[in-house]
């Protein structure tokens, strides 16, 4: 049954960094090198202190946090050239291109509203085909008197779109951005960019795991039509390595053949895949190719401290496969990672995921990947 309409909106106003672009990955790399000059080590956990801030506010936070021997006014001019040189390497976040193409195709007015300076915004989006033309309006932090959490930037975007603020839907990744959107009288969907922080976004009208999970029809906008049998096709992605936990803890607790893989060397892949449940094909070095479901994320039930890769093979095995080479081809997405109130409810959902994947993998769009040479190159 379709979910009830939350509120009818007529335009969408999007944040850029952390919402559409994976700017955090590049910022982290630049800061690692920059802080190293001062004998400091960038800790990614500090990222939450600068998410949604204006550049000057973020600079002040870093200078204070690391006790740097320079002021924020000296810090920014030194950092900007390093960051600017990496603009071409900033990738879209999962679902960003899909969302912009969808809204553009249906004529939904869109604005981009970011705390970054206007010139910086235009430089970033210039590397992504069709993005500039998708937005009727772009508002930078240097075009208003106060950045987020002030509502001014969103009110200015609505004004330029010639629409009432109350008819706008804001999509944001940061708490300052959510605060600004609500203060502007708009509906707000939050897509938290900092892991395991969704519980802090209490003022948002909806909190989703990634742009994959946005349902435009909830807001009276045209729905996506690309889901197939409760699955979303994604660009095929290869990953593999030796199984580091054999049947793994999941097998013992859940009764399914899970196989933990090392995340070393897969930082890019992990950042490009929102936490959630995926599916595809698995090649075991001495056995063959099997249907597969996998989770990427923190596994709330086990409360992992780090993001993990945990596939389970849809086949009955009577023995362990610890240490064997496992190659995976991820072809689609099923659902976001969620908390479950009990082990029983988790197991029920896992079996539902299995049924969805088993059926979908028989469809030509997915079954063709069973013959991917990567799966069989070590068999």
HELIX and SHEET records of a PDB file:
HELIX    1   1 UNK A   23  UNK A   36  1                                  14    
HELIX    2   2 UNK A   44  UNK A   49  5                                   6    
HELIX    3   3 UNK A   55  UNK A   66  1                                  12    
HELIX    4   4 UNK A   72  UNK A   84  1                                  13    
HELIX    5   5 UNK A   87  UNK A   89  5                                   3    
HELIX    6   6 UNK A   96  UNK A  105  1                                  10    
HELIX    7   7 UNK A  118  UNK A  125  1                                   8    
HELIX    8   8 UNK A  131  UNK A  134  1                                   4    
HELIX    9   9 UNK A  141  UNK A  143  5                                   3    
HELIX   10  10 UNK A  152  UNK A  160  1                                   9    
HELIX   11  11 UNK A  165  UNK A  167  5                                   3    
HELIX   12  12 UNK A  175  UNK A  183  1                                   9    
HELIX   13  13 UNK A  198  UNK A  200  5                                   3    
HELIX   14  14 UNK A  211  UNK A  213  5                                   3    
HELIX   15  15 UNK A  216  UNK A  219  5                                   4    
HELIX   16  16 UNK A  248  UNK A  254  1                                   7    
HELIX   17  17 UNK A  267  UNK A  272  1                                   6    
HELIX   18  18 UNK A  343  UNK A  360  1                                  18    
HELIX   19  19 UNK A  364  UNK A  367  1                                   4    
HELIX   20  20 UNK A  368  UNK A  371  5                                   4    
HELIX   21  21 UNK A  373  UNK A  376  1                                   4    
SHEET    1   A 6 UNK A 137  UNK A 139  0                                        
SHEET    2   A 6 UNK A 109  UNK A 113  1                                        
SHEET    3   A 6 UNK A  11  UNK A  14  1                                        
SHEET    4   A 6 UNK A 168  UNK A 172  1                                        
SHEET    5   A 6 UNK A 187  UNK A 190  1                                        
SHEET    6   A 6 UNK A 206  UNK A 207  1                                        
SHEET    1   B 7 UNK A 227  UNK A 228  0                                        
SHEET    2   B 7 UNK A 231  UNK A 242 -1                                        
SHEET    3   B 7 UNK A 325  UNK A 336 -1                                        
SHEET    4   B 7 UNK A 276  UNK A 284 -1                                        
SHEET    5   B 7 UNK A 288  UNK A 297 -1                                        
SHEET    6   B 7 UNK A 308  UNK A 313 -1                                        
SHEET    7   B 7 UNK A 258  UNK A 261 -1                                        
END                                                                             
